[in-house]
Amino acid sequence: MRSFLLPALLVAGCYEAPTFQPTQMMDHHWSPGGERQAEGPALLHPDDVVFGKMPRRLRVDQLRRSIPMLFDGITWTDAEGNDRFKTMVATLGEADYEERYEDETAPSPLFSKFMDDMAGQVCGKAVTRDGQQADPSQRILAPYPDDVLRNLRFLRLKFHGIHVPEDSTVGLLELRQLYRSVQAETGALDGWNAVCIAMITAPEFMTY
Amino acid sequence: MIDRRSFLSRLGLAGSGLLVAPLIPFHRALAQGKDLPHRNFIFAYFDGGWDTLLSVDPRDPGRFDDSEEALGLYGIELGWQAIEAANPGVYTLDRLIRPEGSQIDFGPAMADFAPHFDVSCVVRGLSMDTVTHEVGRRYFLTGMMPVGTRAKGSSVSTQVAAQQGDRAPIPNLISRAEGYNEGDPAYASPMKIANVDDLVAVLNDGPFAPMNNVRRHLELYRSQRVRCDTDRLDRWGLMTLLEDSQKKARELVDGGLGDRFRLGNNRDPEMAQLRERYGYVPWDLTSGEAQAAMALQALKYNTSQCVTIQIARGLDSHADDWEDDHPERQADGWRALAQLVSDLKTEDDPVAPGKKLIDTTTVLVFSEFGRTSLINNRGGRDHSLTSACMLIGAGVPHNQVVGASKDTGMIPLPIDPLSGAVVEEGGVTLTPSTVVASLLQGAGLDTDHLRTNGLPCLMPDQ
């Protein structure tokens, strides 16, 4: 399965082949010293083993604190300006320690639906503010005028914590296509709005 | 042709809400392939621990008259006079309710529900084995005694949806109650909402949701997006779950069902009629009445196949709130349930032509435990190990009482599993496990994980 997927991803231009070289080999460690019998090597780091913790979905509290930091103070609000991350705690499944003692962190259609709503509003506000910002470097989403890929690199690092080097387009080409498609129809601001929504509703943003 | 979800499920990638068992148990996979009878489920929860003497396990006030002699003899105190005194002119509590033709005696809080004896079965003498709210609640919701206070296994509603398959857009809808998924497919995971507005919000785009060309291109991007970080994010299936949830959320909005749950919309004649029948107020859609109306709509429009609602709350009355509030709160819950059952009797099942919803829907009415048979020195009732429950509708006995609690101290009595009658020796003691097993087995569903069989007396169709 894995050997099938890898070429497919490479073709898609999304996945960079790992440069891992299985050089660290050792013989059968029970072999006595001196002249050894060849019993085959053991691979210390088989490439189908992934180390690290189990990924988790962001909690509501983490979103409540991170969205304003990423969007220069902008957050998800209702018509009266109240923070919806606070007014919707019951719906979004945050523990209140009266009826609920644990945060709900399972992915669900309900959570996804409200994250779409949240992204639509927050990104819309950011785009509006960027449109009024005379100094491009102060823009939230697109600080590099006329350089779509550079902006996307910036956003990939900002939202997903993934550094895409200058000589790479890993994970950027589809986003650029999204931007161009929307931009061609209704303009650059809508294009960045779509990219912003796509990125902050993506699993790379919603998990850690 | 195999669809994506089935493919993922077979690979074990659909996972679960708890991400603990990506592999679906084999016997459940088998159950999914069985020709199961069409069955909806409603789980109606009375929150706080109900006083069964007022409802499902009452006693004749002529015999249990609260005299010193009766108290000494039975250890059961009805306290109805205290209720009348605390609520002048509201209640006249002098007899049990038994409509003509009924084999069931109902307590005074069930006056509005009693006419539905013809589709109801009362299960008495239920041993809850706990007096802890969370434990009793989770015991009933899962059919398995929790480990400490932690729920063990999936909710019954999740088990049902997992075995039936996702034949409705929201297979497992849970309002103001708990729900668990441990090892069942993602589609069976509960969609938990805090009130009916949440459901409306889920079924409709929000005011700032991406629209028009942004929405169109966004969905295209999501559908064609190639994953870049599968090793890191999807090793346990989390990425798949998030993407499936996103897709499902879109399907729900596109389904156009939102208007069927706008209970406060008086301009819609259907909503106005619902409000009149159930008596909820538009500014409190957390009420039992509103949730009962939502449950009806969910089945009527085939939005869900399992609906769990908190139909009454605030019943944990250890002090004089027992006489002040408990009777009214419990009666409100039964009234809402009565309306729901009335509607289930009249509404057609959208999936089974020629059948009414009551013919295809099983309702389990429960609380986490009962309350003590004697009133405490604060004028209330404490938690009791003994409780009762009610089964309504499809696949359950009708106009029948199964089991009993003893006339001395309301201790659960063992029953003959075939007839449901109390037996002097041997027999089985009723528990939430046996009730849940009976419901599932009666609907042709697997019960291996419960490690108990259903009781023949609760499965008339088997």
Interface residues (C-beta under 8 A of the other chain):
Chain A: L5 L9 A12 C14 Y15 V50 G52 M54 P55 R56 R57 A90 T91 G93 E104 A106 P107 S108 P109 L110 F111 S112 K113 F114 D116 D117 A119 G120 Q121 G124 I162 V170 G171 E174 L175 Q177 L178 S181 V182 E185 T186 D190 N193 A194 I197 A198 T201 A202 P203 E204 M206 T207
Chain B: G17 L18 L19 I170 N181 A186 S189 M191 K192 I193 A194 D198 A201 V202 D205 G206 P207 F208 A209 P210 M211 N212 N213 V214 H217 L218 L220 Y221 R222 Q224 R225 V226 R227 C228 D229 T230 D231 R232 L233 D234 R235 W236 L238 M239 L241 L242 E243 D244 S245 Q246 K248 A249 L252 V253
